[in-house]
Amino acid sequence: MTRIGLISDTHGYLDEKVFEHFINCDEIWHIGDFGNGVADKLKEFKLLKAVCGNIDEQNIRSEFPEQLVFDCEEVKVMLRHIGGYPPKYNPETRKELLLHKPQLFIAGHSHILKVIYDPAIDCLHINPGAAGKQGWQKVRTIIRFTIDGKNIKDCEVIELSKR
């Protein structure tokens, strides 16, 4: 069983409450647009898997790819900052989803919290919304969930505060 803390679009702001909410997580997955200083703080706290976002500078881009595909337990996972959502994926993401066939696709960028199952490709899509203070979201959000073998379960949306 692997407990995941999911965060995106921090834009240089990391709320201290994130550490409280992710204390029992095994890994943190950041879905891009870190901004300055956030990646180092998260890496000091837990194992960090991440992709870079469109605002991230070269230091982040050299450490984190634009796309990451990996297995977590028995679930194939694909992370991309800009991806769209079911069925409105951007063309590059659609191509990558059909190529890799993940069971879990996670994107950020839009600052819109979404958890949607896509039956057309048999894949759960998650966007954790935005945890930072920049953007137009009204509430800053993160997500916690568990992968247990083939099962993705115990998904919790956590509202940090109003932007």
Helices and strands as residue ranges (DSSP letters): E 2-7, H 17-21, E 27-30, H 38-45, E 47-50, H 58-63, E 67-72, E 75-80, E 84-85, E 88-89, H 91-100, E 104-107, E 113-118, E 123-128, E 139-148, E 151-162
